[in-house]
């Protein structure tokens, strides 16, 4: 009888409907069209774009979707300061919208681009009229292009690139995966001249620069997982803690102090074994599955994004569906949830800043609180809070008089909790 009772308890606790966290279907099934990219708009984090058969948009957390472009699309980028402005690569063209996808104009570089070419688009986080496009095609020539005026005119700079990432601290620095060769390449002059970063052994699938320390760069690779440099590319160390040895990165995102990745796990013969969404803190890289590690075994996870508004992680699959997961408790132990469930640092408002801005935060237990502001060089600009505070929510004002335009970071610290967020000053 005791053994039967134990079995019943195990069945009861393992039933999917009773588990605390579950992946949930969020729509967008298009047969034979994988969801290759998911982008959360930076305005309120409530608008979500997805690349599947074409370009789709949701404004209700993925419950419903509206098709904006009903032809093949490969990449979408949202202006970080003016989120109504979108750029999309579609059927060999670069399209631009100034009304969140209501209407489109062709702003393609002046060259012959074949319809099955793929364009990767990156937007300068401060001067958002500056955009970069890497166009590549397996059989035909591509190129790397830059526009300083939102696509009105273009400079042809280099060879085809399949991934384009802009250093959020020093915008002179552009990182790409050159399509015709392996490895990570860097330009320190807005894309004019290039040098390799000692990664000729790697096929790059993702690039993440850590704003708090731009010499720290994490790359995701085609077959061997993740590698981290602490010295701007002079040396690299594999960072696969928590993963199998053979890991193929599909998509990689950095949000605040956390990495989110969609990846494939390979067997010893380099064949498909499993798939899923994983996460890791930026400071101590140790990968943990998001939810059930076997959930995406039969529907491969190939794209990922996180929305602060909905506190959800979204994963796109190769069979055309999007699935969502509530972020709370991902990779966190139960006692840590109880201790820090109310520790929260909000994005400053307004952002970008013109003169004054406010920062809101909450703490669950009394303790010493520090809130400091730094410039892009890591120099401390202001100490807003440095004292003991009781449990509760707080609002702090910050006056930017005398500071030059640019990117700044505010760092929040309390017992056992550290978080840094970015603000932009534009007058």
N, C-alpha and C positions, 0 to 999 in steps of 0.2 A: 504493500500500500504506500509506504514511504517513497519507494522508487517511482511509482506511478505519479505521485504528487509532485516530485521533483521534475519529471518530464513535462507535466502540465504547466508548471511554473515557467520552465524554459520556453515552451511554445508560446505562452502568454506574453512573456517579456520580449520575445523576438518578433512578434507579429508586427508587420509594417505600420498598421494604423495606430500602434501604441508607442512607436519610437518618437523621441522628442523632436528630431529634425529629419525631414524628408525632402528629397528632390520632388519638385512638382512640375508638371507639364505646363509650359507657358505659350503654347501655340506655335504658329508659323511652320506648318508642315507643308512642304512642296516636294512631291515625289521626285527623286533623283537630283535634287538641288541641295547640297550641303549648306549649312549656315557657317560661312567662312569668316565672318567678322561681326562682332557686337560692339557698339560704341554708345556710351552714356554721355549725353550732352552736359556740358559743364555749367549750364545756367542754374537749374534747380535739381539736377540729377534725376529729373522725373521723365525726361524724354529719352527714349532708347531707339537707336537705329540698328538695323540688321541687314547684312548682305546675304541673300540666299539666291533665289532665281533672279531677283533684281534688288531694289532698295525698298525696305519696309520701315515703318515707324510706329512706335507705341507710345502713348502718353498716359497709360494707366498701369504701368508695371508689368507689361507683357500679357495682359488679359486679352486685349484686342490689338490688331495690327492693320495699318493702312498702307497699301502699296503706293510708293511715290514714283518709282521707275520700274516699268514692266519689261525690261530687257536686261541682258547680262551685265552685271556690275561686279567689280573685283575689289574695290576699296572705297571707304568713305572717311572723310575727316571733317570735324566740326571746329569752327573758329572758337578759340577758348575765351575770347573777350566779347564776341558778337555771335552767340550761338544760333542765331537765325541764318547765318552764312554757312553753307555746306559746299564741299568739293567732293566729287565722285568720279572715279574712273569707270567708264561704261562703253563697251563696244569700241575700244580703241580711241576714245575721246576723254577729255577732262571736262566735266560739266560743273557749273557753279550755280548755286541758288542763293538768293538774298532774302527768301521768305520761308525758311524751314522746309523747303522741298515743294512749295506750291508751283514754282515756275523755274525753268532752267535755261542757261545760256552756255554755249560752247566756248571754252577758253583754252582749248588745246594748244600745245606748242606747234609752231609752224613746221611740221614734218609729216612724213607718211608713217602712220602708226597702224599696224594691222589689227583687225577687229578682235583677234584672240590675244592681243597683248595685255599685260597686266600692269597697272600703274599704282605705285605706292606713294601716298601723299602725306607730307608733314607740313605743319603750319607753325611759324615762329610764335612762341608764346607771348611775346611783347609787341613786336611789330607784325601784326597779323596779316598785313598785306603781302608779307614775304612768305612764299610757299615754295616747297621743293617737291619735285615729282621724279621718282625713279620708274622708268618704263622698261620692261623686259619681256622677251619672247624667246621661247626655246629655239626657234628656227630663224627668226628675223632680227635685224638690228634694233636696239633700243637706245636708251640714253638717260642722262641725268640732267634735269632742268631746274632753273630757279627763276622765279618772278618776284620783283619788288613792288608790283602794283596790282596784286590780286588777279593775275592771269591775263592782264591786258597785253603784256609783252614778256618774252622769255629769253633767258640766256642758256645756251647749250654748253654744259660744263664738262661732262665726263661720260664714262661708259655706263651701261645699264646697271641699275641697282634694284634689288628686290625688297630691301628693308631700309627705311630712312628714319633716323632718330636725331633730334636736336638736343644738345646739352641745355638743360633748363637753367643753368647758372651762367655759363659763358656761351652765348648764342653764336659765337664765331665757330664753335666746334660742331661739326656734323659727322654722324657715324652712319655707315651703310654696310650692307653685305653686297659686294660686287658680284653681279650675276655670272660673269664669265670666269671667275676664280673663287677659291675658298677664302675664308677669313674675314675678319673685321677690318674696315678701313676708316681712317679719320682725316677730316679736313679741318684746319684751324683758321681758314679764311673764307668762310661762307661757301665752301664747295668748289673753290678754284683749284687748289692743289691738294694732293692726297698722299697718305703714307699708310703702310700696313701696320697692324698692331700685334705682331707676333702670334697670329692665330691661323696660319696657313693650313693647319691640320683640321680646322673646324668648318663645317657648313652651318652658317648662322641662321637660326630661326626666330630669335628674339634678342633685343638689346634693351637694357635698363640702366640708366645713369642715376646714381644716388645723389640728390640735390645737396644733402648735408655734407657730402664729401665726394666731389665730382671725380676724384681719382679712382673711386670704387665703381666698377662697371661689372654688371652681371650679364652674361650671354647664355642663351639657350641654344643647343645644337641639334643637328639632325639625328644623331644616333647615341651620343654619349652624355646627354643631360646638360648640366649647368657648370659654368666655369666663372670664377670671380677673380678680378684683378684689384689690388689695393694700391698699385703704383702706376696707374694710367697705361696699362698694357705691357709693361716690361716683363711681368711674370703672371702666370695664371694658375689657379688651384681649382680642382674639381670640387663641386659643392652638391653632392647627391645624397646627403644624409637623409635617411628615411625612404629612399627609393631603390629599386633594383638597379643593377649596373648598366643595363642597356635601356636607355630612355630617349624617346624621340619627342622633342618639344614641338607642339603645334601652334601655341599662342601664349603670349606672356604679357602681363600687365602689372604695373606698380601703382598702388593706391595708398597714399600716406605712408604708413610704416609697414606695409604688408605687400608681398608678392602674391599674385594669383596666376596660375598656369593651367592650360589644358595640355595634356600629354598622352603619349602612347607608350606602354611598357612592352618591350620585346623579349622573346625567349632567347635561348642560347644560339639559335639558328637565325637570329635577327628577324623572326616572323612575329606577327601580331599576337600578343598575349592578353593584354587588357588595356583599359583606357580610363581617364577620369580627370576631375578637377582637383588640384592640389594647392596648398597655400603654405607660406613660410614668413616669419618675421624678417625684416630687412637686416637687423643687427646680428642675429645668430641664425644663419640659414639652416633650417631643419624642416624638411617637407612633410606635411601631413595631408592625408586625403580629406576632401570636403565631403562629409556624409559617407554613405556606403561605398567602399572602394570598388565594389563590383557592379555598381549601378550602370555604368556606361560600358560594360564589357561587350555588349552586343550592339551598342549604338555609339560609335567612337566620338569622344569629345574633341572638338577641333578649334573652338574659340571660347573666350571667356571675358567677362566684364563684371564690375561691381558698381552698384548704385547705392549711394548714401541715403537718398530719399526713401527708398524702400528697404534699406538694410538687407539687400539681396545680392547674391551672386548669380549671374546668368551664364549658362553654358550652351553653346550651339553644337549640333551634332552633324555627322556626315549623312544622316538619313533625313535631315531637314527639320528637326524639331528643336525648340529652345526649351530649356529646363531651368528652374530657379530654385534657390536654396537660401533660407534666412541665415545671414552671416553670424548672428549671435551664437557664441560657443564654438565656432570653427577653430579647432586646434587648441581649445582652452579647457582646462580641467574644471570640474564642477565647483570646487572651492574657490577657484580664481574667478569664475562667473559671479559667485555670491559676493566676493570682495570688490569686484570692479565693474559690476553691471551698471553702475550709475556714474562711472568715470567717463566723462565725455567732453571733448574739445571740439567746438563748432568752428566752421569756416568763418573768418572775419566778415563783417558786413558793414558797409558795402565793400565789394571787391570786384574790380579794381577800386583803389582808394584815390580820392581826389584831395581831401584835406584831413578829415576825421574818419575813424572807423572804430567798431566795437568788436570785442572778442568775448564770447560766452563759454563757460565751462562749468562742470559740476564734479564734486568729489563725494564718495560714499562714506568716508571716515575722516576724522580730524587729522591734520598733518601739515607739514611744511610744504608750501606751494611756491614754485618759481615759474614766472612767465617772462621770457626775455625775447627781444627782437634782434635779429642779426642781418647784416647785408650779405651779398652774394660771395664776399671774400671771407665770410665767417667772423667778421668783426662785430662785437656786441654794440648795438645802437642804443638800446634802451632796456631798462629793467622795469617792467610794469607791475610785477608782484614778487615779493620775496619775504614771506612771513607765514606764521601759523594761521590756518583757517579752519573753521568748524565745518561739519558736514552740510552740504547745500549747493546751490547754484549761484554763480557770480557773473557779473558783467563788468568788463574793463574797457575803458576808452583809450585810444591811441591817437595822438595828434602828430601829423607828419611834417609840420612846418620845418623848413630848412633842409629837408631830405631831397636828394635828386630822384628823378623818375627811375624806376627799375623794379627788380624782384627783391623781396625781403622774406625772411623766414621768422616765424615766431615759435618758440620752443616751450612746451608746457611740461613741468616736472612735478610729481608728487610721489609719495612713498610707493615704490614698486611700479611706477607708471611714467613713461616718457613718450611724448608725441610732438612732432614738428609739422607745421603746415606752412604753405606758401601764400604770400599776398603780393599784389602788384600795385605799384604807385604810378599813376598816370594823371598828369594835369593838363 
